[in-house]
Amino acid sequence: MNSRERVIKTLEHKEPDRVPLDIGRGTSTTMVIEEYERLKKYLNIKEETEVMNKKFRLAKISEKVLKKG
């Protein structure tokens, strides 16, 4: 099941193969820097974290993390 099919199935109140997630596509769906660093460590991704918003300590989620997660 691809991501589009997963979202459509969810919107139809049917059970998809896994829960669809929206991570990192905007300021309301990103992660704070500290948690993002932990996620990268867990996924064994070694790259510098790009900051999306300094005031709220929000990380910009990289394509590597999105593809691996």
C-alpha positions as CSV (number, residue, x, y, z in Angstrom):
1,M,0.0,0.0,0.0
2,N,1.5,3.4,-0.9
3,S,1.1,6.6,1.1
4,R,-1.8,7.9,-0.9
5,E,-3.8,4.7,-0.6
6,R,-3.1,4.6,3.1
7,V,-4.5,8.2,3.6
8,I,-7.5,7.5,1.5
9,K,-8.3,4.3,3.4
10,T,-8.0,6.1,6.7
11,L,-10.3,8.9,5.5
12,E,-12.8,6.3,4.6
13,H,-12.6,5.0,8.2
14,K,-11.1,1.7,7.1
15,E,-8.0,0.2,8.5
16,P,-4.8,0.7,6.5
17,D,-1.7,-1.5,6.6
18,R,-0.1,1.1,9.0
19,V,-0.9,4.5,10.4
20,P,-0.2,7.3,7.9
21,L,2.1,10.0,9.2
22,D,2.8,13.5,8.2
23,I,6.2,14.5,9.5
24,G,8.2,17.5,8.5
25,R,6.1,19.0,5.8
26,G,5.4,22.2,7.8
27,T,5.9,23.9,11.1
28,S,2.9,22.1,12.6
29,T,4.2,18.6,11.7
30,T,7.9,18.8,12.4
31,M,9.8,17.9,15.5
32,V,11.8,19.8,18.2
33,I,15.5,19.6,17.6
34,E,16.3,17.4,20.6
35,E,13.7,14.7,19.6
36,Y,14.8,14.9,16.0
37,E,18.4,14.3,17.1
38,R,17.3,11.2,19.0
39,L,15.4,9.9,16.0
40,K,18.4,10.4,13.7
41,K,20.5,8.4,16.2
42,Y,18.0,5.6,16.3
43,L,17.9,5.5,12.5
44,N,21.7,5.7,12.4
45,I,21.7,8.8,10.2
46,K,24.7,11.0,10.6
47,E,24.0,14.4,9.1
48,E,23.7,17.9,10.5
49,T,20.3,19.1,11.6
50,E,18.9,22.0,9.7
51,V,16.9,24.4,11.9
52,M,13.5,25.5,10.6
53,N,12.6,27.8,13.5
54,K,15.1,28.9,16.1
55,K,12.5,30.5,18.5
56,F,10.5,27.2,18.8
57,R,13.5,24.9,18.3
58,L,12.0,23.2,15.3
59,A,14.1,20.9,13.0
60,K,13.7,20.7,9.3
61,I,13.2,16.9,8.6
62,S,15.6,15.7,5.9
63,E,14.7,13.5,3.0
64,K,17.0,10.7,4.4
65,V,15.0,10.6,7.6
66,L,11.6,10.7,5.7
67,K,12.6,7.8,3.5
68,K,14.0,5.7,6.2
69,G,11.3,6.4,8.8
